[in-house]
Structures are given as C-alpha cells and as structure tokens.
Amino acid sequence: MRIKLFTAALLSLIGVTSVTLAQTKKKAAAKATPRYSLAASITSGLAVYKQYCLTCHQADGGGVQNLNPPLAKTTFVLGDKTKLINIVLKGFNEDVEINGNYYSNAMPAHNFLTDQQVADVLSYVRNNFGNKASGITVAEVKKVRETK
C-alpha cells in the first residue's frame, strides 16, 4: 500500500497523472495490435503462392489446360469469398468449366495453412493475374474454418 502511495506521489511530482498513464497504455496497445494491410498481405501471399500453388496454377496464374484452372478473372477467384476460402481449406474435386474450357484435376485441401497464410495467398491471387478485388482477412478465413 505504501509503495502505491509513494509511486502515485512521485508520478504526480513529475507531472504524470493516471489519465496520462491510461493514454500511454492505450497508445502502446494500439501499436501492438497489428493493422490489416492489403499490400503486406499480397507480399506475404506471393511466398505462399510460390510454395503451394505455383506448380499447378503456374507463375502467370494461367493454370494447365484441361487440368488446373486459371486464376485470372474467374468467378471462382473474384466472386464469393466464402466459396474461395472453402476451396483452399477443403479442396475441390469437381469438373469445372471456365471460359469454355473444362478442368478436372482435383485440388487437395490446404487446411494445414494458417488463417494468415490463407488470407494472404487469396489476397495475392485476387490482386494479381489481371485481377483486382478486395483482400481477404484473417477474420474471414477464421469464420469459414470454424463453420464446418
């Protein structure tokens, strides 16, 4: 109890009040909380893409004719975020028609990726290969992952 009183008196002498301390703590907490940055997510997503997606979908996102679909300007990429997140988490094993071409190679689930990695790679894909769409956040991936 004496230490608290002494500390409060000492802080008061040097002009630090409880309000100042609260503001300082609030600022520190705000700095510690990471903010979403689409640019940073896209940059991180490129590394994930190179490691897990490039072999099938190619460096230009063009895919492989009749096997792996392209990622450029397709409704799968630019459309419903939940559907796209589910494809990455659960895989995809259906024949699909894109721009008059059919693709039949099964995509395995990538549910071993973290929510951050999924968000980053999908933000990368949605903003490359001629695509321009909103990014995908960790919260969106987490919500889809929790909905089984």
Backbone as JSON Lines, residues from 0, in Angstrom:
{"i":0,"aa":"M","n":[0.82,-1.18,0.0],"ca":[0.0,0.0,0.0],"c":[0.87,1.25,0.0]}
{"i":1,"aa":"R","n":[1.93,1.22,0.8],"ca":[2.84,2.37,0.87],"c":[3.54,2.61,-0.46]}
{"i":2,"aa":"I","n":[3.86,1.5,-1.13],"ca":[4.56,1.62,-2.42],"c":[3.65,2.29,-3.43]}
{"i":3,"aa":"K","n":[2.36,1.93,-3.45],"ca":[1.41,2.54,-4.37],"c":[1.29,4.04,-4.1]}
{"i":4,"aa":"L","n":[1.19,4.4,-2.83],"ca":[1.07,5.82,-2.48],"c":[2.34,6.57,-2.86]}
{"i":5,"aa":"F","n":[3.48,5.97,-2.58],"ca":[4.75,6.6,-2.91],"c":[4.88,6.77,-4.43]}
{"i":6,"aa":"T","n":[4.52,5.73,-5.18],"ca":[4.6,5.78,-6.65],"c":[3.67,6.86,-7.18]}
{"i":7,"aa":"A","n":[2.43,6.93,-6.67],"ca":[1.47,7.94,-7.11],"c":[1.99,9.34,-6.81]}
{"i":8,"aa":"A","n":[2.57,9.52,-5.62],"ca":[3.1,10.84,-5.24],"c":[4.27,11.21,-6.13]}
{"i":9,"aa":"L","n":[5.14,10.27,-6.4],"ca":[6.31,10.52,-7.24],"c":[5.88,10.88,-8.66]}
{"i":10,"aa":"L","n":[4.94,10.13,-9.22],"ca":[4.44,10.42,-10.56],"c":[3.77,11.78,-10.62]}
{"i":11,"aa":"S","n":[3.06,12.12,-9.56],"ca":[2.4,13.42,-9.51],"c":[3.42,14.55,-9.5]}
{"i":12,"aa":"L","n":[4.52,14.35,-8.79],"ca":[5.57,15.37,-8.72],"c":[6.2,15.64,-10.09]}
{"i":13,"aa":"I","n":[6.31,14.6,-10.92],"ca":[6.92,14.8,-12.23],"c":[5.88,15.08,-13.32]}
{"i":14,"aa":"G","n":[4.62,15.22,-12.91],"ca":[3.59,15.63,-13.85],"c":[2.87,14.52,-14.57]}
{"i":15,"aa":"V","n":[3.02,13.31,-14.11],"ca":[2.34,12.18,-14.73],"c":[1.1,11.88,-13.92]}
{"i":16,"aa":"T","n":[-0.04,11.9,-14.56],"ca":[-1.29,11.6,-13.87],"c":[-1.81,10.25,-14.33]}
{"i":17,"aa":"S","n":[-2.87,9.78,-13.69],"ca":[-3.45,8.5,-14.08],"c":[-4.03,8.6,-15.49]}
{"i":18,"aa":"V","n":[-4.51,9.8,-15.86],"ca":[-5.03,10.0,-17.21],"c":[-3.9,9.84,-18.23]}
{"i":19,"aa":"T","n":[-2.75,10.44,-17.94],"ca":[-1.6,10.33,-18.84],"c":[-1.16,8.88,-18.96]}
{"i":20,"aa":"L","n":[-1.13,8.18,-17.84],"ca":[-0.74,6.77,-17.86],"c":[-1.73,5.96,-18.7]}
{"i":21,"aa":"A","n":[-3.02,6.22,-18.54],"ca":[-4.03,5.5,-19.32],"c":[-3.87,5.78,-20.81]}
{"i":22,"aa":"Q","n":[-3.59,7.02,-21.16],"ca":[-3.39,7.36,-22.57],"c":[-2.16,6.67,-23.13]}
{"i":23,"aa":"T","n":[-1.11,6.62,-22.34],"ca":[0.13,5.96,-22.76],"c":[-0.12,4.47,-22.99]}
{"i":24,"aa":"K","n":[-0.84,3.84,-22.08],"ca":[-1.14,2.41,-22.22],"c":[-2.0,2.17,-23.45]}
{"i":25,"aa":"K","n":[-2.97,3.07,-23.69],"ca":[-3.86,2.93,-24.85],"c":[-3.06,3.04,-26.15]}
{"i":26,"aa":"K","n":[-2.13,3.99,-26.22],"ca":[-1.29,4.16,-27.41],"c":[-0.41,2.93,-27.62]}
{"i":27,"aa":"A","n":[0.14,2.41,-26.53],"ca":[1.0,1.23,-26.64],"c":[0.2,0.03,-27.14]}
{"i":28,"aa":"A","n":[-1.02,-0.12,-26.64],"ca":[-1.87,-1.23,-27.08],"c":[-2.22,-1.09,-28.56]}
{"i":29,"aa":"A","n":[-2.48,0.12,-29.01],"ca":[-2.81,0.36,-30.42],"c":[-1.62,0.01,-31.31]}
{"i":30,"aa":"K","n":[-0.43,0.33,-30.87],"ca":[0.77,-0.01,-31.65],"c":[1.0,-1.51,-31.69]}
{"i":31,"aa":"A","n":[0.66,-2.19,-30.61],"ca":[0.87,-3.64,-30.53],"c":[-0.14,-4.41,-31.37]}
{"i":32,"aa":"T","n":[-1.31,-3.84,-31.61],"ca":[-2.34,-4.5,-32.4],"c":[-2.01,-4.34,-33.88]}
{"i":33,"aa":"P","n":[-1.74,-5.45,-34.57],"ca":[-1.41,-5.32,-35.99],"c":[-2.62,-4.85,-36.78]}
{"i":34,"aa":"R","n":[-2.37,-3.96,-37.71],"ca":[-3.43,-3.46,-38.58],"c":[-3.37,-4.21,-39.89]}
{"i":35,"aa":"Y","n":[-4.54,-4.41,-40.49],"ca":[-4.61,-5.09,-41.77],"c":[-4.03,-4.2,-42.86]}
{"i":36,"aa":"S","n":[-3.14,-4.75,-43.64],"ca":[-2.56,-4.04,-44.77],"c":[-2.66,-4.95,-45.98]}
{"i":37,"aa":"L","n":[-3.45,-4.52,-46.97],"ca":[-3.61,-5.32,-48.18],"c":[-2.26,-5.52,-48.87]}
{"i":38,"aa":"A","n":[-1.46,-4.47,-48.93],"ca":[-0.15,-4.56,-49.59],"c":[0.74,-5.6,-48.91]}
{"i":39,"aa":"A","n":[0.76,-5.59,-47.59],"ca":[1.59,-6.56,-46.85],"c":[1.05,-7.97,-47.04]}
{"i":40,"aa":"S","n":[-0.27,-8.11,-47.06],"ca":[-0.89,-9.41,-47.26],"c":[-0.55,-9.97,-48.64]}
{"i":41,"aa":"I","n":[-0.59,-9.12,-49.64],"ca":[-0.27,-9.54,-51.01],"c":[1.2,-9.98,-51.09]}
{"i":42,"aa":"T","n":[2.08,-9.23,-50.47],"ca":[3.5,-9.57,-50.48],"c":[3.74,-10.93,-49.81]}
{"i":43,"aa":"S","n":[3.12,-11.14,-48.65],"ca":[3.26,-12.44,-47.97],"c":[2.6,-13.55,-48.78]}
{"i":44,"aa":"G","n":[1.5,-13.21,-49.43],"ca":[0.78,-14.2,-50.22],"c":[1.57,-14.73,-51.39]}
{"i":45,"aa":"L","n":[2.43,-13.9,-51.96],"ca":[3.28,-14.34,-53.06],"c":[4.16,-15.51,-52.61]}
{"i":46,"aa":"A","n":[4.71,-15.43,-51.42],"ca":[5.57,-16.52,-50.92],"c":[4.76,-17.81,-50.75]}
{"i":47,"aa":"V","n":[3.54,-17.69,-50.22],"ca":[2.68,-18.87,-50.06],"c":[2.32,-19.43,-51.43]}
{"i":48,"aa":"Y","n":[1.99,-18.55,-52.37],"ca":[1.65,-18.98,-53.73],"c":[2.81,-19.76,-54.36]}
{"i":49,"aa":"K","n":[4.01,-19.22,-54.24],"ca":[5.17,-19.9,-54.83],"c":[5.38,-21.28,-54.23]}
{"i":50,"aa":"Q","n":[5.12,-21.42,-52.94],"ca":[5.37,-22.69,-52.27],"c":[4.27,-23.72,-52.54]}
{"i":51,"aa":"Y","n":[3.0,-23.3,-52.58],"ca":[1.92,-24.28,-52.62],"c":[1.05,-24.26,-53.89]}
{"i":52,"aa":"C","n":[1.07,-23.19,-54.65],"ca":[0.11,-23.04,-55.75],"c":[0.75,-23.01,-57.14]}
{"i":53,"aa":"L","n":[1.96,-22.53,-57.22],"ca":[2.62,-22.26,-58.49],"c":[2.7,-23.48,-59.4]}
{"i":54,"aa":"T","n":[2.99,-24.63,-58.85],"ca":[3.15,-25.84,-59.67],"c":[1.91,-26.13,-60.5]}
{"i":55,"aa":"C","n":[0.75,-26.0,-59.92],"ca":[-0.5,-26.31,-60.63],"c":[-1.07,-25.11,-61.39]}
{"i":56,"aa":"H","n":[-1.01,-23.94,-60.77],"ca":[-1.66,-22.77,-61.38],"c":[-0.69,-21.89,-62.16]}
{"i":57,"aa":"Q","n":[0.59,-22.24,-62.13],"ca":[1.63,-21.59,-62.93],"c":[1.96,-20.16,-62.45]}
{"i":58,"aa":"A","n":[3.1,-19.69,-62.87],"ca":[3.6,-18.38,-62.45],"c":[2.7,-17.24,-62.91]}
{"i":59,"aa":"D","n":[2.05,-17.44,-64.05],"ca":[1.18,-16.39,-64.59],"c":[-0.28,-16.58,-64.19]}
{"i":60,"aa":"G","n":[-0.57,-17.59,-63.36],"ca":[-1.94,-17.85,-62.93],"c":[-2.79,-18.46,-64.02]}
{"i":61,"aa":"G","n":[-2.16,-18.91,-65.11],"ca":[-2.9,-19.43,-66.25],"c":[-3.34,-20.87,-66.13]}
{"i":62,"aa":"G","n":[-2.88,-21.57,-65.11],"ca":[-3.25,-22.97,-64.93],"c":[-2.64,-23.86,-65.98]}
{"i":63,"aa":"V","n":[-3.14,-25.08,-66.08],"ca":[-2.69,-26.06,-67.06],"c":[-3.92,-26.55,-67.81]}
{"i":64,"aa":"Q","n":[-3.91,-26.39,-69.12],"ca":[-5.05,-26.73,-69.98],"c":[-5.65,-28.09,-69.61]}
{"i":65,"aa":"N","n":[-6.95,-28.12,-69.38],"ca":[-7.74,-29.31,-69.08],"c":[-7.39,-29.98,-67.75]}
{"i":66,"aa":"L","n":[-6.5,-29.41,-66.99],"ca":[-6.17,-29.98,-65.68],"c":[-6.46,-29.0,-64.55]}
{"i":67,"aa":"N","n":[-5.66,-27.95,-64.49],"ca":[-5.75,-26.99,-63.39],"c":[-6.26,-25.65,-63.91]}
{"i":68,"aa":"P","n":[-7.34,-25.16,-63.35],"ca":[-7.97,-23.95,-63.89],"c":[-7.12,-22.7,-63.7]}
{"i":69,"aa":"P","n":[-7.33,-21.74,-64.59],"ca":[-6.65,-20.46,-64.44],"c":[-7.24,-19.69,-63.26]}
{"i":70,"aa":"L","n":[-6.46,-18.75,-62.76],"ca":[-6.9,-17.92,-61.65],"c":[-7.2,-16.49,-62.11]}
{"i":71,"aa":"A","n":[-7.01,-16.23,-63.38],"ca":[-7.2,-14.89,-63.92],"c":[-8.66,-14.63,-64.27]}
{"i":72,"aa":"K","n":[-9.21,-13.63,-63.65],"ca":[-10.54,-13.1,-63.97],"c":[-11.62,-14.19,-64.04]}
{"i":73,"aa":"T","n":[-11.66,-15.05,-63.05],"ca":[-12.7,-16.07,-62.99],"c":[-13.63,-15.77,-61.81]}
{"i":74,"aa":"T","n":[-14.85,-16.25,-61.91],"ca":[-15.79,-16.03,-60.81],"c":[-15.36,-16.77,-59.55]}
{"i":75,"aa":"F","n":[-14.61,-17.84,-59.7],"ca":[-14.12,-18.55,-58.52],"c":[-13.2,-17.66,-57.69]}
{"i":76,"aa":"V","n":[-12.39,-16.88,-58.36],"ca":[-11.42,-16.01,-57.67],"c":[-12.06,-14.68,-57.28]}
{"i":77,"aa":"L","n":[-12.81,-14.1,-58.19],"ca":[-13.34,-12.76,-57.96],"c":[-14.71,-12.75,-57.3]}
{"i":78,"aa":"G","n":[-15.35,-13.9,-57.21],"ca":[-16.7,-13.97,-56.66],"c":[-16.73,-14.12,-55.15]}
{"i":79,"aa":"D","n":[-17.59,-15.01,-54.71],"ca":[-17.87,-15.24,-53.3],"c":[-16.61,-15.64,-52.52]}
{"i":80,"aa":"K","n":[-16.25,-14.81,-51.55],"ca":[-15.05,-15.07,-50.75],"c":[-15.15,-16.37,-49.97]}
{"i":81,"aa":"T","n":[-16.33,-16.64,-49.41],"ca":[-16.51,-17.85,-48.61],"c":[-16.26,-19.1,-49.46]}
{"i":82,"aa":"K","n":[-16.79,-19.1,-50.66],"ca":[-16.58,-20.24,-51.55],"c":[-15.09,-20.43,-51.87]}
{"i":83,"aa":"L","n":[-14.41,-19.33,-52.12],"ca":[-12.97,-19.38,-52.44],"c":[-12.17,-19.89,-51.24]}
{"i":84,"aa":"I","n":[-12.48,-19.39,-50.07],"ca":[-11.78,-19.84,-48.86],"c":[-12.02,-21.34,-48.65]}
{"i":85,"aa":"N","n":[-13.26,-21.78,-48.86],"ca":[-13.58,-23.21,-48.71],"c":[-12.81,-24.07,-49.7]}
{"i":86,"aa":"I","n":[-12.6,-23.58,-50.9],"ca":[-11.84,-24.35,-51.89],"c":[-10.42,-24.58,-51.38]}
{"i":87,"aa":"V","n":[-9.81,-23.56,-50.81],"ca":[-8.45,-23.72,-50.28],"c":[-8.45,-24.64,-49.06]}
{"i":88,"aa":"L","n":[-9.39,-24.45,-48.15],"ca":[-9.39,-25.24,-46.91],"c":[-9.84,-26.69,-47.11]}
{"i":89,"aa":"K","n":[-10.8,-26.9,-48.01],"ca":[-11.39,-28.24,-48.16],"c":[-11.0,-28.94,-49.46]}
{"i":90,"aa":"G","n":[-10.36,-28.22,-50.36],"ca":[-10.01,-28.8,-51.64],"c":[-11.18,-28.69,-52.6]}
{"i":91,"aa":"F","n":[-10.97,-29.18,-53.82],"ca":[-12.0,-29.08,-54.86],"c":[-11.85,-30.29,-55.77]}
{"i":92,"aa":"N","n":[-12.93,-31.05,-55.9],"ca":[-12.86,-32.28,-56.68],"c":[-14.05,-32.39,-57.63]}
{"i":93,"aa":"E","n":[-14.23,-31.36,-58.44],"ca":[-15.32,-31.34,-59.42],"c":[-14.77,-30.89,-60.76]}
{"i":94,"aa":"D","n":[-15.37,-31.41,-61.83],"ca":[-15.03,-30.85,-63.14],"c":[-15.62,-29.45,-63.18]}
{"i":95,"aa":"V","n":[-14.86,-28.52,-63.71],"ca":[-15.31,-27.14,-63.73],"c":[-15.09,-26.55,-65.11]}
{"i":96,"aa":"E","n":[-16.07,-25.77,-65.56],"ca":[-15.97,-25.09,-66.85],"c":[-15.64,-23.63,-66.61]}
{"i":97,"aa":"I","n":[-14.57,-23.18,-67.23],"ca":[-14.17,-21.77,-67.14],"c":[-13.86,-21.3,-68.56]}
{"i":98,"aa":"N","n":[-14.58,-20.29,-68.98],"ca":[-14.38,-19.7,-70.31],"c":[-14.41,-20.74,-71.43]}
{"i":99,"aa":"G","n":[-15.31,-21.7,-71.32],"ca":[-15.47,-22.7,-72.38],"c":[-14.51,-23.87,-72.29]}
{"i":100,"aa":"N","n":[-13.61,-23.85,-71.34],"ca":[-12.67,-24.96,-71.15],"c":[-13.02,-25.7,-69.87]}
{"i":101,"aa":"Y","n":[-12.77,-27.02,-69.88],"ca":[-13.08,-27.84,-68.72],"c":[-11.79,-28.27,-68.02]}
{"i":102,"aa":"Y","n":[-11.85,-28.26,-66.7],"ca":[-10.69,-28.61,-65.88],"c":[-11.13,-29.69,-64.9]}
{"i":103,"aa":"S","n":[-10.3,-30.74,-64.76],"ca":[-10.74,-31.9,-63.99],"c":[-9.77,-32.36,-62.91]}
{"i":104,"aa":"N","n":[-8.65,-31.73,-62.75],"ca":[-7.69,-32.18,-61.75],"c":[-8.15,-31.78,-60.35]}
{"i":105,"aa":"A","n":[-8.17,-32.73,-59.45],"ca":[-8.59,-32.45,-58.07],"c":[-7.56,-31.58,-57.37]}
{"i":106,"aa":"M","n":[-8.06,-30.62,-56.61],"ca":[-7.18,-29.79,-55.79],"c":[-7.27,-30.31,-54.36]}
{"i":107,"aa":"P","n":[-6.13,-30.65,-53.75],"ca":[-6.18,-31.14,-52.37],"c":[-6.48,-30.01,-51.39]}
{"i":108,"aa":"A","n":[-6.99,-30.38,-50.24],"ca":[-7.23,-29.41,-49.18],"c":[-5.89,-28.85,-48.7]}
{"i":109,"aa":"H","n":[-5.91,-27.58,-48.39],"ca":[-4.72,-26.93,-47.82],"c":[-5.06,-26.39,-46.44]}
{"i":110,"aa":"N","n":[-5.79,-27.22,-45.66],"ca":[-6.22,-26.79,-44.33],"c":[-5.09,-26.77,-43.32]}
{"i":111,"aa":"F","n":[-3.91,-27.18,-43.72],"ca":[-2.74,-27.1,-42.86],"c":[-2.16,-25.68,-42.84]}
{"i":112,"aa":"L","n":[-2.57,-24.85,-43.8],"ca":[-2.11,-23.46,-43.82],"c":[-2.78,-22.7,-42.67]}
{"i":113,"aa":"T","n":[-2.08,-21.74,-42.13],"ca":[-2.66,-20.91,-41.08],"c":[-3.71,-19.98,-41.69]}
{"i":114,"aa":"D","n":[-4.55,-19.42,-40.85],"ca":[-5.54,-18.45,-41.32],"c":[-4.85,-17.28,-42.02]}
{"i":115,"aa":"Q","n":[-3.72,-16.86,-41.48],"ca":[-2.96,-15.76,-42.08],"c":[-2.46,-16.14,-43.47]}
{"i":116,"aa":"Q","n":[-1.93,-17.34,-43.62],"ca":[-1.42,-17.78,-44.92],"c":[-2.54,-17.87,-45.96]}
{"i":117,"aa":"V","n":[-3.69,-18.38,-45.55],"ca":[-4.82,-18.48,-46.48],"c":[-5.27,-17.09,-46.9]}
{"i":118,"aa":"A","n":[-5.42,-16.2,-45.93],"ca":[-5.82,-14.82,-46.23],"c":[-4.82,-14.17,-47.18]}
{"i":119,"aa":"D","n":[-3.55,-14.35,-46.9],"ca":[-2.51,-13.72,-47.71],"c":[-2.49,-14.26,-49.14]}
{"i":120,"aa":"V","n":[-2.53,-15.57,-49.3],"ca":[-2.44,-16.13,-50.65],"c":[-3.68,-15.78,-51.47]}
{"i":121,"aa":"L","n":[-4.83,-15.77,-50.83],"ca":[-6.04,-15.42,-51.57],"c":[-6.09,-13.93,-51.9]}
{"i":122,"aa":"S","n":[-5.57,-13.1,-51.01],"ca":[-5.47,-11.67,-51.32],"c":[-4.51,-11.46,-52.48]}
{"i":123,"aa":"Y","n":[-3.43,-12.23,-52.49],"ca":[-2.47,-12.17,-53.6],"c":[-3.16,-12.55,-54.92]}
{"i":124,"aa":"V","n":[-3.84,-13.68,-54.92],"ca":[-4.48,-14.17,-56.14],"c":[-5.56,-13.2,-56.61]}
{"i":125,"aa":"R","n":[-6.32,-12.64,-55.69],"ca":[-7.4,-11.72,-56.06],"c":[-6.88,-10.36,-56.55]}
{"i":126,"aa":"N","n":[-5.56,-10.16,-56.45],"ca":[-4.98,-8.88,-56.88],"c":[-3.8,-9.06,-57.81]}
{"i":127,"aa":"N","n":[-3.75,-10.17,-58.5],"ca":[-2.71,-10.44,-59.5],"c":[-3.35,-11.15,-60.68]}
{"i":128,"aa":"F","n":[-2.57,-11.38,-61.72],"ca":[-3.03,-12.08,-62.92],"c":[-4.17,-11.31,-63.61]}
{"i":129,"aa":"G","n":[-4.15,-10.0,-63.48],"ca":[-5.19,-9.17,-64.07],"c":[-6.41,-9.01,-63.18]}
{"i":130,"aa":"N","n":[-6.38,-9.6,-62.0],"ca":[-7.49,-9.49,-61.05],"c":[-7.36,-8.22,-60.22]}
{"i":131,"aa":"K","n":[-8.47,-7.68,-59.84],"ca":[-8.49,-6.54,-58.92],"c":[-9.72,-6.7,-58.04]}
{"i":132,"aa":"A","n":[-9.51,-7.15,-56.81],"ca":[-10.63,-7.39,-55.89],"c":[-10.17,-7.08,-54.47]}
{"i":133,"aa":"S","n":[-11.13,-7.02,-53.59],"ca":[-10.8,-6.78,-52.19],"c":[-9.99,-7.95,-51.64]}
{"i":134,"aa":"G","n":[-9.2,-7.66,-50.62],"ca":[-8.42,-8.7,-49.97],"c":[-9.29,-9.57,-49.08]}
{"i":135,"aa":"I","n":[-8.7,-10.59,-48.58],"ca":[-9.37,-11.49,-47.65],"c":[-8.64,-11.38,-46.32]}
{"i":136,"aa":"T","n":[-9.4,-11.23,-45.25],"ca":[-8.8,-11.02,-43.94],"c":[-8.7,-12.34,-43.17]}
{"i":137,"aa":"V","n":[-7.87,-12.32,-42.16],"ca":[-7.72,-13.47,-41.27],"c":[-9.07,-13.78,-40.61]}
{"i":138,"aa":"A","n":[-9.8,-12.75,-40.22],"ca":[-11.11,-12.96,-39.58],"c":[-12.07,-13.69,-40.51]}
{"i":139,"aa":"E","n":[-12.04,-13.37,-41.8],"ca":[-12.9,-14.05,-42.76],"c":[-12.52,-15.52,-42.88]}
{"i":140,"aa":"V","n":[-11.23,-15.8,-42.93],"ca":[-10.78,-17.19,-43.03],"c":[-11.16,-17.95,-41.76]}
{"i":141,"aa":"K","n":[-10.92,-17.32,-40.63],"ca":[-11.22,-17.98,-39.34],"c":[-12.71,-18.32,-39.26]}
{"i":142,"aa":"K","n":[-13.56,-17.4,-39.68],"ca":[-15.01,-17.64,-39.64],"c":[-15.4,-18.82,-40.52]}
{"i":143,"aa":"V","n":[-14.83,-18.9,-41.71],"ca":[-15.13,-20.02,-42.62],"c":[-14.58,-21.31,-42.05]}
{"i":144,"aa":"R","n":[-13.39,-21.28,-41.5],"ca":[-12.77,-22.5,-40.94],"c":[-13.61,-23.03,-39.78]}
{"i":145,"aa":"E","n":[-14.16,-22.15,-38.98],"ca":[-14.95,-22.56,-37.82],"c":[-16.32,-23.11,-38.23]}
{"i":146,"aa":"T","n":[-16.79,-22.75,-39.42],"ca":[-18.07,-23.23,-39.93],"c":[-17.81,-24.5,-40.72]}
{"i":147,"aa":"K","n":[-18.03,-25.62,-40.13],"ca":[-17.7,-26.88,-40.81],"c":[-18.89,-27.51,-41.35]}
